Amino acid sequence: MNATTRRRVYLAALAAAGVGAALAFQRIMPVEREVRIRIDHPEDVQQVSLSWTDADGDALASSRWSFAHGAPTELKTKVRARSGSYRASLTVERAGTASEVDERRVTFDGPAETVLRLP
């Protein structure tokens, strides 16, 4: 193997190691993730709350929206979290009814946005 070939092999190995380190780093470091809440029947919604807890039950983040005359069909928020499984707790208050609470598991894996749907 001549010097030019050795250099190319070395640079390719170095680049591959860099890509591998970046992927591993992405899994352990929290990143900002976009979350959208889609509301099927927003006309009587007065308040929406979203809270996140991690696998150990520790609070991660929360958001709250209030509306005087119904909600929009979509709400957007961001949460800073690393890849993994979380519990999302959505509470919806509608005019003239009791609060509805919807809890679900959400897995963040990669940079894709997450969409939560409310009936």
N, C-alpha and C positions, 0 to 999 in steps of 0.2 A: 504494500500500500504506500503510495507516494504521499508527500506532505500535503498536497492540495486535497486529496481524498480524505486523509486523516482529519484535516481541518473541517471539511464538510460534515463528516460523521460526528465530530465533536460538537459542531454548531447545531446539528439536528437533534442530538441527544440533549443538549442544553435547552433547546426550544421545547422539546417534549417534557422535560422535567419542569420547566416554567409553566407550561399549560397544566400539568398535573398538580402542581402546587397551587395555582390559581383556583382550580376546581375544588381542591380540598379546603382552601381558605374560605371560599364562598359558602361551604356547608357549615363552618363553625362561626363565621362572623355574621352578626345581624345585618340585614339589608332592608331598605325601605320597600314595602310591597303595597301595590295599589289594590284596594278592595272596593267593589261596587255592590250596592244593595239595590236590588230591583224590587219595586213594590207593585203588585198586580192591581190592587184597589186602593189608590192613595187618597181618594177624595175625602175620607173621614178620619185620616191619620192626623193626630195631634202631636205625637212625640215618638221618636225612635231612639233607642239606646243600643249600643253595641259594645260589649266588653270581651276581652281576650284573656284567657289564662293558659299557662303552659302545662306540660305534662305533670308537673309537681303540684299544680293548683295555685301557683303564684300568679298574681295579677300582672298582666303585660301592658295593656293599654285599654282605653275606653273612649267612646265618642257619643255625643248626644245631639240630637236635632229636635227643635220645636217648631210647630207650624200653627198659625192662626186659622188658616182656611184650607186645610188639606196639604198633603206633601207632594213633592214632584215624583215622577215615576222612577227616578234613579237618584241615589245618593252616592257620593264618592268620599273615600277617606283613605288614609295611609296608615300602615302599621309597620314598625321596625321590628323584624323578627328574623331569626335564622331558619334554615330549612328544618322541618320537623312537623309534628302534630300538635295542634292547639284546640282548645274548646272556644267556640264563638257563641256568645249568649246574646240573642236579639230580643229586645223587649219593645213591643208596639202598643201604644195607647191610642185607641180610637174613640171618637165621640160617642158617648152613651153606652159603652161596653167596658168590661173589665180588661185589664192589661193582658196581652198575650205574650208568653215567653217561649222562645224557640231556641233550643240548645243543639249544637251540632259539632262534630269533629271536622276540622279543616286541616289539610296537610299542605304546607308550603314546600315546594320542591322546584327550585329554579325561579327565574324572574317573572313568570307569567302572572297576570292579574287574576284575582279571585272574585267570583261573582256569587253573592248570596241572594236568594230569592225569597221574598215574603208574599204569602198569598193575600 
